[in-house]
Amino acid sequence: MADVALPSGGAVRRSLLAGNALPLVIFIAFALLPLIAAFKAEAYVLSLVTRVMIFAIAALSLDLLIGYGALISFGHAAFIGLGAYAVGILGAHGVHDALISLPVALAVSALFAWTTGIVCLRTKGVYFIMITLAFGQMVFFIGTSLAPYGGDDGLTIRMRSTLAGLPIFASDRALYYVCLACLLGAYLLCRALIASRFGRVYRGARENALRMGTIGFEVYRFQLVMYVIAGMLAGLAGFLLGNATDFVSPAYMAWQRSGDLLIMVILGGIGTLNGAIIGAAAFLLTEEWLSGLTEHWKVIFGPLLVLVAVFARGGLIGVAARLQGMLRG
Amino acid sequence: MSLTLFIVQTLNGLQLGVLLFLIAAGLTLVFGVMDFINLAHGVQYMLGAYLAVMFYGLTGNFLFALILALGAALAFGLILEFAVFRHLYDRDHLDQVIATFGIILFLNQGVKLLWGASPLSLPMPEIFSGSVVLMPGILYPVWRLVIIGSGLAVALILYLLVGHTRVGMLVRAGATNAPMVSALGVNIRRLFMIVFGFGTMLAGFAGIMIAPILSVEPGMGDTILILAFVVIVIGGIGSIRGAFLAALIIGLVDTLGRSFAVDILRLFMAPSPARTVGPAIASMLIYLLMAVVLYLRPAGLFPAKGRA
């Protein structure tokens, strides 16, 4: 959280730059990548990195819950599925415009987050993990039973969304920049939320919910609002994913996908926001790289995760911070 | 829905229930006593099945295969405990999740490398391979009855071990308050190792017993792991009694739900939507049950720790 709290004193300018250097580098890299990719295997690179950015949005939203609220959700992939199914089902009925499908995706995610949040937030710790898993599984099974929309096999999205009739998602490069804009927006929103008074109360509840209650905050309501916001952001990721893959299936909401999201956030370093983006990139790119090397890439990837868990406290961000500390002496 | 079908499905539900109990018992103890989330518990179950297939191939005798596979599963579990888990007991739950998830990936792929991706099968012992007439008109496979019987026997042994021995007393004390037990001079690391080894062996045993009627394949532990977590959460973490009861409930609800959901829905729905919605509702039933139980009792049916 060090990068979020604003420093005071004479070094404000320098520290501000230091705290923002990493996200600046990340976003500039994302913005310039298509220019470099234009020379080599453009379609492949664009679709891979678009995927990375979409999952980064979902990971960011999960980090809001895990890193800042100690609310470990094991059913976060459900929101991605809801967002993607909103695009798919509306598309199947001939509604392709993002002005309709995006609000619907967000509204469905928000409604699901709100109704399940009321139940989930009654529990704590491991029980919270399991009850979010339960709701995630319920959505998964609803997806498999949607026979008119493909059931188990999923649903092909024939046409990407348009915006007020304009085909802004039509080319891969346009979709790439739309995803980048969404990621940037989500990132800035998360930072603003965390730094706001609302965010401070929410973070306070992570440290000591009882004390926050005693000084007059009903933490449950703060957590519920954050749960809804995180759900909507993941729903946005689902909306983009549906457009990027032209396909949606219940597999998007399987518990393994929720596990993947958790791994991304932990791998990057929880409670840092930057870590969520880096974790999503590290996870998906390593997966892509190893699966190109050998069919049995999981034999390598599994032990890598174990090594990260045992040796890399605080994820990749934590390791980087310690290396930096060592270099400074 | 005929009575015959109902009886057979109830027995199938019981069989799933005891199987879940075998897996959940170890999971709930490891979780309750060591506060350790072991996602890799499901692959121990898978490993038990694979080891049994391998040793059966070597010895050609089910009993030898059972004993050797149990020993190997125990040894493997202890190696994992020594090499990886031991370093994670004091750590955040999230670190444990990521490490054990890594082990799942590794082992699922590892068995694919060693034994191939196609499902294997384990022949059941000759004497138990037939069916038995339970009632006029109801034939039931003997092996499923053997599974139910051995599961109940393990439950009884566990009850005696945990309820009436010194080690069991320490385990119960550990589930309630591990630091206090340690402060009283008990070697908590050794207790952890015993609990862990025992849990591993039970999961392996479940895998071996189910191998003759299920196909042995990579990833077979993943689904059952989630079910086992549902069981221990409903039962209350750290409670063997809770795990037993919850396992039987889940086994019965899931099996009966899957067989009769469509029939029940047809009582008040048109047949065609009932056929689409039925299976989905049946699959959701246990998760609905878990949500309801946790809503009413946020720490499960029999919370081991004093706090509610």
Interface residues (C-beta under 8 A of the other chain):
Chain A: I66 I72 V119 R122 T123 K124 V126 Y127 M130 I131 L133 A134 F135 Q137 M138 F141 I142 T144 S145 A147 W255 Q256 G259 L262 I263 I266 L267 I270 H296 W297 K298 V299 F301 G302 P303 L304 L305 V306 V308 A309 V310 R313
Chain B: F31 I37 V84 H87 L88 R91 H93 L94 D95 Q96 V97 I98 A99 F101 G102 I103 I104 L105 F106 L107 N108 Q109 G110 K112 L113 D222 I226 F229 V230 V233 I237 T276 V277 P279 A280 I281 S283 M284 Y287 L288 M290 A291 L294 Y295 P298 A299 G300
